[in-house]
Amino acid sequence: MVGDFSLEGYGEAWRFDPGVGQGRFRRARDAWRDWLAGADVDDRVSEVGTGPVGFASFTFDPEAPGSVMAVPAVVVGRREGRSWVTTIGDVGLSISTPPSATGADPPDRPRYVGPSHPDWEWMDSVARALRLIDSGRLEKVVLARDVEVWSKSPFGVGGLLRRLHLSFPECFTFLVDGLVGASPELLLRQSGREVESVALAGTAPRHPDPGLDEQLARRLLGSEKDLREHELTVRSVEGSLREVCSRLDRNPEPTLRELVNLRHLSTRFTGLSAEGLSSFDVLDRLHPTAAVGGVPRQAAMEVIAVLEKIDRGRYAGPVGWFDADGDGEWAIALRCAQLNQTGARLYAGAGIVAGSLPEDELAETRLKLRAMTNALDLRA
């Protein structure tokens, strides 16, 4: 969900594993088209998000298994005060809502277990990445870290989603197969041939004092290091979209994307895609952007595999929904956690460029992790 628009799926009518490798988005597209070929569709609403819709979450690394693509048996949609229900098959409208979506939150709080690797080791990886940047092999690489928490009782998913949406109403709140989060970054919105994407890179904290907060905003807009990091991400998104768009426009200068606890430099793209392309085809070009990978793309992926030392899973991969035409809305899975019964693994990353300081990058990941730790902790 984002703003006043939400899609909630219950049950499962169809599931597909797109597999691994560079062809996974095309396999997802083809499997969805094949499944729809035998469907008899009665869409009496005919608005965005109505008719057959599915949800998907792809792993960050194309060679990593674990991507999920599924069509719920029942989808409840809401937008601008209107609601609708889509059913697949013979599911009756009396289907009960799963307890995880409506039940009370457990009377427990998350316990901190810790990261997979100590903080000093992650900062050492940042320092090694900076040496590679100085040598000319890289211009930018994003390094992520994780933190594990656990609880005596299962986390109340319904309450967790509500808290995330209330705290970050301007973000994309999502839950797909245990991956839950509130991402600030629109990877792709596609309707027909119209496409939209937002590049975010360059981060600064917020301050409760309005005067100091304004100073932080001006400092971010004038930061040579953050502007360079942002421009690398902008170039990667622009290059990918130009491969599939006959027209492409962008903000001439970065603007500020303001969240409760953070600000990001932001550049919005709008364009017109080539005929016959679905959102899966565009994702195939876009992912991974330099916002979560690096520049050059392949060199950064190789460095991430060596230096990061964690399995990102579906963190930093595309997550979103799609409709019968292959249109949809996709975010980058950021500010998220992978839930596992009474445990959760939280992820955050930072873009490393020339001028980055390991201590500052560690502080940035801690600030980003607060989005999920506060949502999981009922006392926050």
C-alpha positions in Angstrom: 0.0 0.0 0.0 1.0 3.6 -0.6 -1.0 6.7 0.3 -4.7 5.8 0.1 -4.2 2.9 -2.4 -3.9 -0.7 -1.1 -4.2 -4.2 -2.4 -4.5 -7.1 0.2 -4.3 -10.7 -0.9 -5.6 -13.7 0.9 -5.2 -17.4 0.1 -3.4 -18.6 -3.0 -4.8 -19.4 -6.4 -1.5 -19.7 -8.3 2.2 -19.6 -7.6 5.2 -19.6 -9.9 9.0 -19.8 -9.2 10.7 -17.8 -11.9 14.0 -19.5 -11.1 17.4 -17.9 -11.4 19.5 -16.3 -14.0 19.0 -13.3 -16.3 15.9 -14.8 -17.9 13.8 -14.8 -14.7 11.7 -11.7 -15.5 10.9 -13.0 -18.9 9.9 -16.4 -17.5 7.7 -14.6 -15.0 6.1 -12.6 -17.8 5.5 -15.6 -19.9 4.1 -17.8 -17.1 1.7 -15.1 -16.1 0.4 -14.7 -19.7 0.1 -18.5 -20.1 -1.9 -18.8 -16.8 -4.2 -15.9 -17.9 -4.8 -17.5 -21.3 -7.3 -19.9 -19.8 -9.0 -17.4 -17.5 -12.5 -16.1 -17.9 -12.3 -12.5 -16.5 -15.3 -10.5 -15.3 -14.0 -7.1 -14.2 -16.9 -4.7 -13.4 -14.8 -2.0 -11.9 -12.1 -1.6 -14.6 -9.7 0.6 -12.6 -6.1 0.4 -11.5 -5.7 -2.7 -9.4 -8.9 -4.5 -10.4 -9.3 -7.7 -12.3 -6.6 -10.4 -12.0 -3.6 -9.2 -10.0 -0.6 -10.9 -8.6 2.2 -10.1 -6.2 5.9 -10.8 -6.6 9.2 -10.3 -4.8 12.5 -11.1 -6.5 15.9 -11.8 -5.0 18.5 -9.1 -5.3 21.0 -11.5 -6.9 19.7 -13.0 -10.1 21.6 -16.2 -9.4 20.1 -16.6 -5.9 16.9 -18.8 -5.5 13.9 -17.6 -3.5 12.0 -15.3 -5.8 8.2 -15.4 -5.2 5.4 -14.8 -7.7 1.8 -15.6 -6.6 -1.9 -14.8 -7.3 -4.1 -14.7 -4.2 -7.5 -16.4 -4.1 -9.1 -13.1 -2.9 -7.8 -9.5 -3.3 -9.3 -6.6 -1.5 -8.5 -3.2 -3.1 -9.0 0.3 -1.7 -8.5 3.7 -3.4 -9.9 7.1 -2.7 -12.7 5.9 -0.5 -13.7 3.1 -2.8 -13.3 -0.7 -2.2 -13.5 -3.7 -4.4 -13.1 -7.5 -4.1 -11.5 -9.8 -6.7 -11.9 -13.6 -6.4 -10.1 -16.3 -8.3 -11.9 -19.6 -8.9 -14.8 -20.8 -6.7 -13.7 -19.0 -3.5 -16.8 -17.6 -1.7 -16.9 -14.0 -0.4 -17.4 -15.4 3.1 -13.7 -16.3 3.3 -12.4 -15.3 6.7 -9.4 -13.0 7.1 -6.3 -14.8 8.4 -5.7 -14.2 12.2 -2.2 -12.8 11.4 -3.9 -9.9 9.6 -6.4 -8.9 12.3 -5.2 -10.5 15.6 -3.9 -8.5 18.5 -0.2 -7.8 18.7 1.7 -10.3 21.0 2.5 -8.9 24.5 6.2 -9.2 23.7 8.9 -7.1 22.2 11.8 -8.0 19.9 15.1 -9.1 21.5 18.3 -8.0 19.8 20.5 -10.9 18.6 22.9 -8.9 16.5 24.4 -8.7 13.1 25.8 -11.6 11.1 29.2 -9.9 11.3 30.6 -7.4 13.8 30.4 -3.7 13.0 34.2 -3.4 12.7 34.2 -6.1 10.1 31.6 -4.3 8.0 33.5 -1.0 8.3 36.6 -2.9 7.2 34.7 -4.0 4.1 33.8 -0.4 3.4 37.5 0.6 3.7 38.3 -2.2 1.2 35.6 -1.0 -1.1 37.1 2.5 -0.9 40.5 1.2 -2.0 38.9 -0.4 -5.0 37.2 2.9 -5.8 40.6 4.7 -5.5 42.1 2.2 -7.9 39.5 3.0 -10.5 37.8 -0.4 -10.5 34.6 1.1 -9.1 32.8 4.4 -8.9 30.2 3.3 -6.4 29.2 0.1 -4.5 26.3 -0.4 -2.1 27.2 -2.6 0.9 24.4 -3.9 3.1 24.4 -5.3 6.6 21.8 -7.3 8.6 20.6 -7.5 12.2 18.6 -10.4 13.7 15.9 -10.0 16.4 13.6 -12.6 18.0 10.5 -12.6 20.1 8.8 -15.1 22.4 5.6 -14.8 20.4 5.1 -14.5 16.6 5.1 -10.9 15.4 1.6 -9.5 14.8 1.8 -8.9 11.0 -1.4 -6.9 10.9 -0.2 -4.5 13.6 3.2 -4.3 12.0 1.8 -3.3 8.6 -0.4 -0.6 10.2 2.4 0.9 12.2 4.7 1.0 9.1 2.0 2.7 7.0 1.1 5.2 9.7 4.8 6.1 10.3 5.6 6.2 6.5 2.4 6.9 4.6 4.4 8.2 1.6 6.3 4.9 1.3 5.4 1.6 -0.3 4.3 -0.7 2.6 4.5 -4.4 1.5 4.3 -7.9 2.7 5.1 -10.8 0.3 5.8 -14.2 1.6 7.3 -13.0 4.9 9.2 -10.0 3.5 7.7 -6.9 5.1 8.8 -3.3 4.9 8.1 0.3 3.9 10.2 1.3 0.9 10.7 5.0 -0.1 11.9 4.1 -3.6 9.7 3.6 -6.6 11.6 1.4 -9.0 8.8 1.3 -11.7 5.2 2.3 -12.1 3.8 1.3 -15.5 0.4 1.9 -17.0 0.2 1.0 -20.7 3.2 2.6 -22.3 3.6 5.2 -19.5 6.4 4.5 -17.1 7.7 6.3 -14.0 10.7 5.7 -11.8 12.4 7.6 -9.0 16.1 7.4 -8.2 17.1 7.9 -4.6 20.7 8.2 -3.4 22.3 10.5 -0.9 21.0 10.5 2.6 20.9 12.8 5.6 19.1 12.5 9.0 16.3 14.8 10.1 16.3 16.9 13.3 13.4 17.8 15.5 14.5 21.4 15.7 13.2 23.2 12.5 16.2 25.4 12.2 18.7 22.6 12.5 16.5 20.4 10.2 16.7 23.1 7.5 20.4 23.3 7.9 20.7 19.5 7.3 18.5 19.8 4.2 20.7 22.6 2.7 23.8 20.6 3.6 22.5 17.5 1.7 21.6 19.6 -1.4 25.1 21.0 -1.4 27.1 17.9 -0.5 29.6 17.1 -3.2 29.9 13.5 -2.0 26.1 12.9 -1.8 25.5 14.7 -5.2 28.1 12.5 -6.8 26.6 9.3 -5.3 23.1 10.5 -6.5 24.3 11.3 -10.0 25.8 7.8 -10.4 22.4 6.3 -9.5 20.6 8.7 -11.9 22.9 7.7 -14.7 22.2 4.0 -14.1 18.4 4.5 -14.1 18.5 6.8 -17.1 20.7 4.4 -19.1 18.4 1.4 -18.4 15.2 3.3 -19.2 16.6 4.7 -22.5 17.0 1.1 -23.7 13.2 0.6 -23.5 11.7 4.1 -23.8 11.0 6.1 -27.0 10.7 9.3 -24.8 12.2 9.9 -21.4 12.1 13.0 -19.2 13.7 13.7 -15.8 14.0 16.4 -13.2 16.9 18.7 -14.2 18.1 18.9 -10.6 17.7 16.6 -7.6 14.9 17.4 -5.1 14.5 16.2 -1.5 12.5 13.1 -0.6 11.5 13.8 3.0 10.7 11.0 5.4 10.1 11.1 9.1 13.7 10.3 10.1 15.6 10.8 6.9 16.0 12.8 3.7 17.1 11.5 0.3 18.2 13.2 -2.8 15.6 12.3 -5.5 15.2 12.4 -9.2 12.0 11.4 -11.0 11.8 10.0 -14.5 8.7 9.7 -16.7 8.7 8.1 -20.1 7.0 6.2 -22.9 8.0 2.6 -23.3 8.3 0.8 -26.6 5.2 -1.1 -27.9 4.4 -4.4 -26.3 6.6 -4.2 -23.2 5.3 -5.3 -19.9 6.6 -4.1 -16.5 8.6 -7.4 -16.3 10.4 -6.4 -19.5 11.3 -3.0 -18.1 12.4 -4.6 -14.7 14.7 -6.8 -16.7 16.6 -3.7 -17.8 16.3 -1.7 -14.6 17.4 -4.1 -11.8 19.7 -3.6 -10.1 20.1 0.1 -10.2 23.1 1.8 -8.7 20.9 2.7 -5.7 21.4 -0.9 -4.5 24.2 -2.3 -6.6 26.9 0.1 -7.9 28.8 1.4 -10.9 29.9 -0.3 -13.1 27.0 -2.8 -12.4 28.8 -6.1 -13.0 32.0 -5.1 -11.1 29.9 -3.9 -8.2 27.9 -7.2 -8.1 31.2 -9.1 -7.9 32.5 -6.9 -5.1 29.3 -7.2 -3.1 29.5 -11.0 -3.4 33.0 -10.9 -1.8 32.8 -8.0 0.7 29.3 -8.1 2.0 29.4 -11.6 3.4 25.6 -11.9 3.9 22.8 -13.4 1.9 20.6 -10.4 0.9 17.7 -12.7 -0.1 14.9 -10.5 -1.5 16.2 -7.4 0.3 17.0 -4.7 -2.4 15.1 -6.7 -5.1 12.0 -5.6 -6.9 8.7 -6.1 -4.9 5.3 -5.2 -6.1 2.1 -6.1 -7.9 1.1 -6.7 -11.5 -2.2 -6.9 -13.5 -3.5 -8.8 -16.5 -1.8 -6.4 -18.9 1.6 -6.8 -17.3 1.3 -3.3 -15.8 2.0 -2.7 -12.2 3.9 -0.9 -9.4 7.3 -2.0 -8.1 9.4 -0.7 -5.3 12.9 -1.6 -4.3 12.6 -3.8 -1.1 14.3 -1.4 1.4 13.6 -0.7 5.1 12.5 -4.3 5.4 12.7 -7.5 7.4 12.3 -11.2 6.6 10.0 -12.7 9.2 10.5 -16.3 10.3 7.9 -17.3 13.0 9.3 -15.6 16.1 12.4 -14.2 14.4 13.2 -11.5 11.9 16.3 -10.4 9.9 16.5 -6.7 9.2 18.5 -5.2 6.4 20.0 -1.8 5.5 22.7 -0.6 3.2 24.8 2.4 2.3 26.2 3.7 -1.0 30.0 3.9 -0.9 31.8 6.4 -3.1 35.0 8.4 -3.0 34.9 10.5 0.2 32.8 8.0 2.2 33.8 7.4 5.8 33.2 3.9 7.2 32.0 5.3 10.5 29.5 7.6 8.8 28.2 4.8 6.6 27.7 2.6 9.6 25.7 5.3 11.3 23.6 5.7 8.2 22.7 2.0 8.2 21.7 2.2 11.9 19.4 5.1 11.1 17.8 3.2 8.3 17.3 0.1 10.5 15.2 2.2 12.9 12.3 2.1 10.6 11.8 -1.6 11.2 13.1 -1.8 14.8 10.6 0.9 15.9 7.7 -0.8 14.0 8.5 -4.2 15.6 8.8 -2.7 19.1 5.4 -1.9 20.5 6.9 0.4 23.0 8.5 2.7 20.4 
